[in-house]
Amino acid sequence: MRAEDGSCAGGASCTEPALGTAELSGVGTRPAHRRRGVAAAVVSALTGDMFALGAQSVWLEFSGDDSRRVYERLGYRPLGTRLYLRFEG
């Protein structure tokens, strides 16, 4: 998303839908543009784009309470838990 001066205010990335699902990730807002709805606008636009491309679901992971509140305001809901494992070789 572009700021008024043409610089980057924030962005995110999304995988192409596969088997009806897309992952939205890497949501970020540059410090000078935080708390102005940039992340919400980016997530909303990308989510809509993925549904327009045929996704039946779009998932993401939140990194804290602030991001979780943004995503929940846009309609995202927690539906499961992920487990990360690391095996020592």
Biopython code that builds the backbone (N, CA, C, O; Angstrom):
import numpy as np
from Bio.PDB.StructureBuilder import StructureBuilder

atoms = [
    (1, "MET", "N", (0.845, -1.162, 0.000)),
    (1, "MET", "CA", (0.000, 0.000, 0.000)),
    (1, "MET", "C", (0.895, 1.230, 0.000)),
    (1, "MET", "O", (1.872, 1.310, 0.745)),
    (2, "ARG", "N", (0.547, 2.167, -0.833)),
    (2, "ARG", "CA", (1.338, 3.390, -0.968)),
    (2, "ARG", "C", (0.852, 4.483, -0.014)),
    (2, "ARG", "O", (-0.346, 4.643, 0.216)),
    (3, "ALA", "N", (1.803, 5.220, 0.528)),
    (3, "ALA", "CA", (1.504, 6.398, 1.334)),
    (3, "ALA", "C", (1.193, 7.548, 0.388)),
    (3, "ALA", "O", (1.379, 7.429, -0.823)),
    (4, "GLU", "N", (0.729, 8.637, 0.928)),
    (4, "GLU", "CA", (0.381, 9.797, 0.103)),
    (4, "GLU", "C", (1.555, 10.319, -0.706)),
    (4, "GLU", "O", (1.360, 10.851, -1.799)),
    (5, "ASP", "N", (2.787, 10.175, -0.185)),
    (5, "ASP", "CA", (3.963, 10.663, -0.913)),
    (5, "ASP", "C", (4.519, 9.642, -1.906)),
    (5, "ASP", "O", (5.556, 9.876, -2.527)),
    (6, "GLY", "N", (3.823, 8.504, -2.054)),
    (6, "GLY", "CA", (4.244, 7.480, -3.001)),
    (6, "GLY", "C", (5.143, 6.422, -2.411)),
    (6, "GLY", "O", (5.435, 5.426, -3.074)),
    (7, "SER", "N", (5.593, 6.607, -1.180)),
    (7, "SER", "CA", (6.431, 5.593, -0.540)),
    (7, "SER", "C", (5.569, 4.422, -0.074)),
    (7, "SER", "O", (4.341, 4.493, -0.096)),
    (8, "CYS", "N", (6.215, 3.370, 0.337)),
    (8, "CYS", "CA", (5.505, 2.184, 0.815)),
    (8, "CYS", "C", (5.067, 2.389, 2.262)),
    (8, "CYS", "O", (5.901, 2.647, 3.131)),
    (9, "ALA", "N", (3.773, 2.277, 2.527)),
    (9, "ALA", "CA", (3.246, 2.392, 3.885)),
    (9, "ALA", "C", (3.159, 1.028, 4.552)),
    (9, "ALA", "O", (3.324, 0.917, 5.767)),
    (10, "GLY", "N", (2.903, -0.006, 3.768)),
    (10, "GLY", "CA", (2.791, -1.356, 4.310)),
    (10, "GLY", "C", (2.504, -2.342, 3.210)),
    (10, "GLY", "O", (2.263, -1.965, 2.063)),
    (11, "GLY", "N", (2.531, -3.604, 3.567)),
    (11, "GLY", "CA", (2.285, -4.634, 2.569)),
    (11, "GLY", "C", (2.120, -5.996, 3.209)),
    (11, "GLY", "O", (2.148, -6.133, 4.432)),
    (12, "ALA", "N", (1.948, -6.999, 2.368)),
    (12, "ALA", "CA", (1.799, -8.393, 2.790)),
    (12, "ALA", "C", (1.963, -9.250, 1.553)),
    (12, "ALA", "O", (2.087, -8.738, 0.440)),
    (13, "SER", "N", (1.963, -10.547, 1.752)),
    (13, "SER", "CA", (2.012, -11.454, 0.608)),
    (13, "SER", "C", (0.980, -12.552, 0.806)),
    (13, "SER", "O", (0.479, -12.767, 1.910)),
    (14, "CYS", "N", (0.679, -13.234, -0.272)),
    (14, "CYS", "CA", (-0.325, -14.284, -0.230)),
    (14, "CYS", "C", (0.083, -15.386, -1.194)),
    (14, "CYS", "O", (0.591, -15.121, -2.283)),
    (15, "THR", "N", (-0.147, -16.617, -0.779)),
    (15, "THR", "CA", (0.081, -17.718, -1.703)),
    (15, "THR", "C", (-1.095, -17.798, -2.665)),
    (15, "THR", "O", (-2.207, -17.380, -2.342)),
    (16, "GLU", "N", (-0.843, -18.325, -3.819)),
    (16, "GLU", "CA", (-1.920, -18.572, -4.762)),
    (16, "GLU", "C", (-2.815, -19.663, -4.188)),
    (16, "GLU", "O", (-2.307, -20.610, -3.586)),
    (17, "PRO", "N", (-4.130, -19.561, -4.356)),
    (17, "PRO", "CA", (-5.000, -20.604, -3.813)),
    (17, "PRO", "C", (-4.632, -21.990, -4.334)),
    (17, "PRO", "O", (-4.446, -22.186, -5.535)),
    (18, "ALA", "N", (-4.532, -22.939, -3.419)),
    (18, "ALA", "CA", (-4.269, -24.344, -3.760)),
    (18, "ALA", "C", (-5.234, -25.199, -2.948)),
    (18, "ALA", "O", (-5.336, -25.049, -1.731)),
    (19, "LEU", "N", (-5.926, -26.076, -3.616)),
    (19, "LEU", "CA", (-6.930, -26.913, -2.961)),
    (19, "LEU", "C", (-7.944, -26.061, -2.190)),
    (19, "LEU", "O", (-8.437, -26.466, -1.137)),
    (20, "GLY", "N", (-8.244, -24.891, -2.724)),
    (20, "GLY", "CA", (-9.253, -24.018, -2.154)),
    (20, "GLY", "C", (-8.789, -23.116, -1.027)),
    (20, "GLY", "O", (-9.595, -22.383, -0.453)),
    (21, "THR", "N", (-7.492, -23.155, -0.696)),
    (21, "THR", "CA", (-6.996, -22.385, 0.442)),
    (21, "THR", "C", (-5.794, -21.548, 0.047)),
    (21, "THR", "O", (-4.955, -21.984, -0.742)),
    (22, "ALA", "N", (-5.713, -20.338, 0.600)),
    (22, "ALA", "CA", (-4.566, -19.457, 0.401)),
    (22, "ALA", "C", (-4.050, -19.022, 1.768)),
    (22, "ALA", "O", (-4.821, -18.909, 2.721)),
    (23, "GLU", "N", (-2.755, -18.782, 1.860)),
    (23, "GLU", "CA", (-2.158, -18.281, 3.095)),
    (23, "GLU", "C", (-1.749, -16.835, 2.908)),
    (23, "GLU", "O", (-1.073, -16.496, 1.937)),
    (24, "LEU", "N", (-2.152, -15.996, 3.820)),
    (24, "LEU", "CA", (-1.765, -14.593, 3.838)),
    (24, "LEU", "C", (-0.669, -14.459, 4.897)),
    (24, "LEU", "O", (-0.834, -14.920, 6.026)),
    (25, "SER", "N", (0.444, -13.828, 4.532)),
    (25, "SER", "CA", (1.560, -13.745, 5.484)),
    (25, "SER", "C", (2.354, -12.461, 5.280)),
    (25, "SER", "O", (2.132, -11.708, 4.331)),
    (26, "GLY", "N", (3.276, -12.239, 6.190)),
    (26, "GLY", "CA", (4.193, -11.113, 6.064)),
    (26, "GLY", "C", (3.542, -9.755, 6.130)),
    (26, "GLY", "O", (4.013, -8.812, 5.494)),
    (27, "VAL", "N", (2.472, -9.633, 6.883)),
    (27, "VAL", "CA", (1.785, -8.347, 7.006)),
    (27, "VAL", "C", (2.677, -7.389, 7.795)),
    (27, "VAL", "O", (3.136, -7.711, 8.891)),
    (28, "GLY", "N", (2.911, -6.232, 7.232)),
    (28, "GLY", "CA", (3.750, -5.261, 7.922)),
    (28, "GLY", "C", (3.378, -3.839, 7.549)),
    (28, "GLY", "O", (2.934, -3.562, 6.435)),
    (29, "THR", "N", (3.568, -2.951, 8.502)),
    (29, "THR", "CA", (3.328, -1.521, 8.296)),
    (29, "THR", "C", (4.579, -0.777, 8.728)),
    (29, "THR", "O", (5.112, -1.033, 9.808)),
    (30, "ARG", "N", (5.048, 0.134, 7.904)),
    (30, "ARG", "CA", (6.223, 0.922, 8.271)),
    (30, "ARG", "C", (5.899, 1.793, 9.480)),
    (30, "ARG", "O", (4.773, 2.276, 9.602)),
    (31, "PRO", "N", (6.857, 2.000, 10.370)),
    (31, "PRO", "CA", (6.597, 2.705, 11.627)),
    (31, "PRO", "C", (5.873, 4.043, 11.486)),
    (31, "PRO", "O", (5.000, 4.353, 12.297)),
    (32, "ALA", "N", (6.211, 4.827, 10.495)),
    (32, "ALA", "CA", (5.587, 6.151, 10.341)),
    (32, "ALA", "C", (4.105, 6.073, 9.981)),
    (32, "ALA", "O", (3.396, 7.076, 10.063)),
    (33, "HIS", "N", (3.634, 4.896, 9.583)),
    (33, "HIS", "CA", (2.252, 4.755, 9.109)),
    (33, "HIS", "C", (1.395, 3.859, 10.002)),
    (33, "HIS", "O", (0.261, 3.534, 9.651)),
    (34, "ARG", "N", (1.927, 3.464, 11.142)),
    (34, "ARG", "CA", (1.187, 2.567, 12.030)),
    (34, "ARG", "C", (0.000, 3.263, 12.676)),
    (34, "ARG", "O", (-0.028, 4.481, 12.853)),
    (35, "ARG", "N", (-0.980, 2.430, 13.019)),
    (35, "ARG", "CA", (-2.213, 2.884, 13.695)),
    (35, "ARG", "C", (-3.055, 3.802, 12.807)),
    (35, "ARG", "O", (-3.747, 4.697, 13.293)),
    (36, "ARG", "N", (-2.983, 3.560, 11.494)),
    (36, "ARG", "CA", (-3.782, 4.343, 10.539)),
    (36, "ARG", "C", (-4.621, 3.451, 9.631)),
    (36, "ARG", "O", (-5.172, 3.919, 8.635)),
    (37, "GLY", "N", (-4.719, 2.167, 9.971)),
    (37, "GLY", "CA", (-5.548, 1.257, 9.188)),
    (37, "GLY", "C", (-4.856, 0.642, 7.989)),
    (37, "GLY", "O", (-5.512, 0.011, 7.160)),
    (38, "VAL", "N", (-3.542, 0.810, 7.874)),
    (38, "VAL", "CA", (-2.821, 0.277, 6.717)),
    (38, "VAL", "C", (-2.889, -1.250, 6.686)),
    (38, "VAL", "O", (-3.234, -1.831, 5.657)),
    (39, "ALA", "N", (-2.567, -1.900, 7.794)),
    (39, "ALA", "CA", (-2.591, -3.370, 7.828)),
    (39, "ALA", "C", (-3.991, -3.897, 7.519)),
    (39, "ALA", "O", (-4.144, -4.865, 6.773)),
    (40, "ALA", "N", (-5.002, -3.263, 8.091)),
    (40, "ALA", "CA", (-6.376, -3.699, 7.833)),
    (40, "ALA", "C", (-6.730, -3.566, 6.356)),
    (40, "ALA", "O", (-7.370, -4.450, 5.787)),
    (41, "ALA", "N", (-6.318, -2.470, 5.738)),
    (41, "ALA", "CA", (-6.617, -2.263, 4.313)),
    (41, "ALA", "C", (-5.906, -3.293, 3.444)),
    (41, "ALA", "O", (-6.488, -3.821, 2.496)),
    (42, "VAL", "N", (-4.661, -3.573, 3.764)),
    (42, "VAL", "CA", (-3.888, -4.552, 2.990)),
    (42, "VAL", "C", (-4.479, -5.948, 3.134)),
    (42, "VAL", "O", (-4.682, -6.647, 2.141)),
    (43, "VAL", "N", (-4.756, -6.354, 4.372)),
    (43, "VAL", "CA", (-5.312, -7.694, 4.614)),
    (43, "VAL", "C", (-6.682, -7.818, 3.961)),
    (43, "VAL", "O", (-6.982, -8.847, 3.356)),
    (44, "SER", "N", (-7.507, -6.807, 4.071)),
    (44, "SER", "CA", (-8.832, -6.837, 3.459)),
    (44, "SER", "C", (-8.738, -6.978, 1.938)),
    (44, "SER", "O", (-9.451, -7.783, 1.340)),
    (45, "ALA", "N", (-7.862, -6.198, 1.322)),
    (45, "ALA", "CA", (-7.714, -6.247, -0.139)),
    (45, "ALA", "C", (-7.194, -7.608, -0.605)),
    (45, "ALA", "O", (-7.727, -8.187, -1.553)),
    (46, "LEU", "N", (-6.162, -8.114, 0.055)),
    (46, "LEU", "CA", (-5.610, -9.411, -0.354)),
    (46, "LEU", "C", (-6.597, -10.547, -0.115)),
    (46, "LEU", "O", (-6.695, -11.464, -0.930)),
    (47, "THR", "N", (-7.324, -10.494, 0.986)),
    (47, "THR", "CA", (-8.326, -11.522, 1.251)),
    (47, "THR", "C", (-9.374, -11.525, 0.146)),
    (47, "THR", "O", (-9.738, -12.581, -0.372)),
    (48, "GLY", "N", (-9.852, -10.351, -0.208)),
    (48, "GLY", "CA", (-10.826, -10.250, -1.300)),
    (48, "GLY", "C", (-10.274, -10.761, -2.618)),
    (48, "GLY", "O", (-10.974, -11.437, -3.373)),
    (49, "ASP", "N", (-9.012, -10.436, -2.895)),
    (49, "ASP", "CA", (-8.371, -10.919, -4.127)),
    (49, "ASP", "C", (-8.311, -12.442, -4.158)),
    (49, "ASP", "O", (-8.552, -13.055, -5.198)),
    (50, "MET", "N", (-7.993, -13.049, -3.028)),
    (50, "MET", "CA", (-7.880, -14.510, -2.986)),
    (50, "MET", "C", (-9.232, -15.177, -3.196)),
    (50, "MET", "O", (-9.323, -16.185, -3.897)),
    (51, "PHE", "N", (-10.279, -14.630, -2.598)),
    (51, "PHE", "CA", (-11.614, -15.183, -2.835)),
    (51, "PHE", "C", (-12.015, -14.998, -4.299)),
    (51, "PHE", "O", (-12.656, -15.874, -4.881)),
    (52, "ALA", "N", (-11.647, -13.875, -4.890)),
    (52, "ALA", "CA", (-11.945, -13.644, -6.307)),
    (52, "ALA", "C", (-11.199, -14.630, -7.208)),
    (52, "ALA", "O", (-11.662, -14.943, -8.305)),
    (53, "LEU", "N", (-10.049, -15.115, -6.746)),
    (53, "LEU", "CA", (-9.276, -16.106, -7.508)),
    (53, "LEU", "C", (-9.735, -17.533, -7.256)),
    (53, "LEU", "O", (-9.164, -18.476, -7.803)),
    (54, "GLY", "N", (-10.763, -17.699, -6.431)),
    (54, "GLY", "CA", (-11.323, -19.025, -6.213)),
    (54, "GLY", "C", (-11.032, -19.668, -4.871)),
    (54, "GLY", "O", (-11.448, -20.801, -4.630)),
    (55, "ALA", "N", (-10.328, -18.970, -3.993)),
    (55, "ALA", "CA", (-10.084, -19.544, -2.664)),
    (55, "ALA", "C", (-11.407, -19.675, -1.923)),
    (55, "ALA", "O", (-12.277, -18.809, -2.014)),
    (56, "GLN", "N", (-11.539, -20.760, -1.197)),
    (56, "GLN", "CA", (-12.705, -20.952, -0.339)),
    (56, "GLN", "C", (-12.377, -20.569, 1.099)),
    (56, "GLN", "O", (-13.273, -20.345, 1.914)),
    (57, "SER", "N", (-11.092, -20.496, 1.397)),
    (57, "SER", "CA", (-10.646, -20.043, 2.713)),
    (57, "SER", "C", (-9.291, -19.372, 2.576)),
    (57, "SER", "O", (-8.510, -19.689, 1.679)),
    (58, "VAL", "N", (-9.028, -18.447, 3.473)),
    (58, "VAL", "CA", (-7.743, -17.760, 3.546)),
    (58, "VAL", "C", (-7.339, -17.817, 5.015)),
    (58, "VAL", "O", (-8.133, -17.492, 5.898)),
    (59, "TRP", "N", (-6.110, -18.228, 5.269)),
    (59, "TRP", "CA", (-5.668, -18.314, 6.655)),
    (59, "TRP", "C", (-4.423, -17.487, 6.877)),
    (59, "TRP", "O", (-3.681, -17.182, 5.943)),
    (60, "LEU", "N", (-4.207, -17.130, 8.133)),
    (60, "LEU", "CA", (-3.027, -16.376, 8.530)),
    (60, "LEU", "C", (-2.736, -16.678, 9.988)),
    (60, "LEU", "O", (-3.549, -17.281, 10.688)),
    (61, "GLU", "N", (-1.581, -16.256, 10.429)),
    (61, "GLU", "CA", (-1.208, -16.388, 11.832)),
    (61, "GLU", "C", (-0.981, -14.997, 12.394)),
    (61, "GLU", "O", (-0.389, -14.142, 11.736)),
    (62, "PHE", "N", (-1.447, -14.775, 13.600)),
    (62, "PHE", "CA", (-1.220, -13.481, 14.231)),
    (62, "PHE", "C", (0.024, -13.557, 15.106)),
    (62, "PHE", "O", (0.400, -14.626, 15.587)),
    (63, "SER", "N", (0.654, -12.404, 15.302)),
    (63, "SER", "CA", (1.899, -12.377, 16.071)),
    (63, "SER", "C", (1.718, -11.790, 17.462)),
    (63, "SER", "O", (2.667, -11.748, 18.245)),
    (64, "GLY", "N", (0.535, -11.347, 17.770)),
    (64, "GLY", "CA", (0.279, -10.763, 19.081)),
    (64, "GLY", "C", (-1.145, -10.253, 19.152)),
    (64, "GLY", "O", (-1.903, -10.340, 18.186)),
    (65, "ASP", "N", (-1.495, -9.723, 20.307)),
    (65, "ASP", "CA", (-2.871, -9.264, 20.496)),
    (65, "ASP", "C", (-3.265, -8.136, 19.548)),
    (65, "ASP", "O", (-4.411, -8.088, 19.100)),
    (66, "ASP", "N", (-2.344, -7.229, 19.233)),
    (66, "ASP", "CA", (-2.677, -6.125, 18.318)),
    (66, "ASP", "C", (-3.056, -6.644, 16.943)),
    (66, "ASP", "O", (-4.080, -6.247, 16.387)),
    (67, "SER", "N", (-2.238, -7.528, 16.392)),
    (67, "SER", "CA", (-2.557, -8.051, 15.056)),
    (67, "SER", "C", (-3.800, -8.931, 15.101)),
    (67, "SER", "O", (-4.602, -8.924, 14.168)),
    (68, "ARG", "N", (-3.960, -9.682, 16.175)),
    (68, "ARG", "CA", (-5.158, -10.523, 16.289)),
    (68, "ARG", "C", (-6.425, -9.667, 16.249)),
    (68, "ARG", "O", (-7.390, -10.029, 15.577)),
    (69, "ARG", "N", (-6.431, -8.544, 16.956)),
    (69, "ARG", "CA", (-7.608, -7.664, 16.943)),
    (69, "ARG", "C", (-7.894, -7.120, 15.551)),
    (69, "ARG", "O", (-9.054, -7.032, 15.148)),
    (70, "VAL", "N", (-6.858, -6.757, 14.817)),
    (70, "VAL", "CA", (-7.040, -6.265, 13.442)),
    (70, "VAL", "C", (-7.702, -7.347, 12.594)),
    (70, "VAL", "O", (-8.683, -7.079, 11.900)),
    (71, "TYR", "N", (-7.171, -8.561, 12.649)),
    (71, "TYR", "CA", (-7.694, -9.650, 11.820)),
    (71, "TYR", "C", (-9.116, -10.029, 12.224)),
    (71, "TYR", "O", (-9.955, -10.301, 11.365)),
    (72, "GLU", "N", (-9.385, -10.048, 13.507)),
    (72, "GLU", "CA", (-10.738, -10.400, 13.948)),
    (72, "GLU", "C", (-11.751, -9.346, 13.527)),
    (72, "GLU", "O", (-12.890, -9.688, 13.212)),
    (73, "ARG", "N", (-11.363, -8.068, 13.514)),
    (73, "ARG", "CA", (-12.278, -7.017, 13.026)),
    (73, "ARG", "C", (-12.619, -7.227, 11.556)),
    (73, "ARG", "O", (-13.679, -6.804, 11.096)),
    (74, "LEU", "N", (-11.724, -7.881, 10.821)),
    (74, "LEU", "CA", (-11.958, -8.139, 9.399)),
    (74, "LEU", "C", (-12.695, -9.445, 9.153)),
    (74, "LEU", "O", (-12.989, -9.783, 8.007)),
    (75, "GLY", "N", (-12.997, -10.183, 10.217)),
    (75, "GLY", "CA", (-13.770, -11.416, 10.068)),
    (75, "GLY", "C", (-12.990, -12.702, 10.257)),
    (75, "GLY", "O", (-13.576, -13.783, 10.218)),
    (76, "TYR", "N", (-11.684, -12.614, 10.459)),
    (76, "TYR", "CA", (-10.897, -13.816, 10.720)),
    (76, "TYR", "C", (-11.227, -14.343, 12.110)),
    (76, "TYR", "O", (-11.445, -13.566, 13.039)),
    (77, "ARG", "N", (-11.262, -15.664, 12.250)),
    (77, "ARG", "CA", (-11.562, -16.303, 13.524)),
    (77, "ARG", "C", (-10.570, -17.427, 13.790)),
    (77, "ARG", "O", (-10.203, -18.157, 12.869)),
    (78, "PRO", "N", (-10.129, -17.575, 15.045)),
    (78, "PRO", "CA", (-9.247, -18.701, 15.377)),
    (78, "PRO", "C", (-9.998, -20.017, 15.199)),
    (78, "PRO", "O", (-11.102, -20.184, 15.718)),
    (79, "LEU", "N", (-9.398, -20.945, 14.468)),
    (79, "LEU", "CA", (-10.050, -22.234, 14.239)),
    (79, "LEU", "C", (-9.159, -23.413, 14.606)),
    (79, "LEU", "O", (-9.591, -24.562, 14.513)),
    (80, "GLY", "N", (-7.951, -23.153, 15.013)),
    (80, "GLY", "CA", (-7.072, -24.259, 15.343)),
    (80, "GLY", "C", (-5.767, -23.765, 15.917)),
    (80, "GLY", "O", (-5.547, -22.567, 16.093)),
    (81, "THR", "N", (-4.919, -24.712, 16.199)),
    (81, "THR", "CA", (-3.611, -24.417, 16.761)),
    (81, "THR", "C", (-2.562, -25.116, 15.917)),
    (81, "THR", "O", (-2.770, -26.231, 15.437)),
    (82, "ARG", "N", (-1.448, -24.453, 15.747)),
    (82, "ARG", "CA", (-0.322, -25.044, 15.020)),
    (82, "ARG", "C", (0.752, -25.431, 16.005)),
    (82, "ARG", "O", (0.967, -24.744, 17.003)),
    (83, "LEU", "N", (1.415, -26.509, 15.733)),
    (83, "LEU", "CA", (2.496, -26.975, 16.586)),
    (83, "LEU", "C", (3.783, -26.981, 15.775)),
    (83, "LEU", "O", (3.858, -27.594, 14.710)),
    (84, "TYR", "N", (4.790, -26.294, 16.290)),
    (84, "TYR", "CA", (6.091, -26.265, 15.640)),
    (84, "TYR", "C", (7.042, -27.159, 16.419)),
    (84, "TYR", "O", (7.147, -27.046, 17.640)),
    (85, "LEU", "N", (7.722, -28.032, 15.729)),
    (85, "LEU", "CA", (8.672, -28.955, 16.355)),
    (85, "LEU", "C", (10.042, -28.750, 15.750)),
    (85, "LEU", "O", (10.180, -28.409, 14.575)),
    (86, "ARG", "N", (11.038, -28.963, 16.561)),
    (86, "ARG", "CA", (12.405, -28.912, 16.078)),
    (86, "ARG", "C", (13.121, -30.168, 16.561)),
    (86, "ARG", "O", (13.162, -30.450, 17.758)),
    (87, "PHE", "N", (13.665, -30.894, 15.647)),
    (87, "PHE", "CA", (14.382, -32.114, 15.991)),
    (87, "PHE", "C", (15.872, -31.847, 15.971)),
    (87, "PHE", "O", (16.413, -31.331, 14.993)),
    (88, "GLU", "N", (16.513, -32.196, 17.037)),
    (88, "GLU", "CA", (17.963, -32.081, 17.103)),
    (88, "GLU", "C", (18.572, -33.270, 16.357)),
    (88, "GLU", "O", (18.203, -34.420, 16.596)),
    (89, "GLY", "N", (19.489, -32.984, 15.470)),
    (89, "GLY", "CA", (20.051, -34.039, 14.638)),
    (89, "GLY", "C", (21.276, -34.585, 15.177)),
    (89, "GLY", "O", (21.866, -35.486, 14.580)),
]
sb = StructureBuilder()
sb.init_structure("model")
sb.init_model(0)
sb.init_chain("A")
sb.init_seg("    ")
for serial, (resi, resn, name, xyz) in enumerate(atoms, 1):
    if name == "N":
        sb.init_residue(resn, " ", resi, " ")
    sb.init_atom(name, np.array(xyz, "f"), 0.0, 1.0, " ", f" {name:<3s}", serial, name[0])
structure = sb.get_structure()
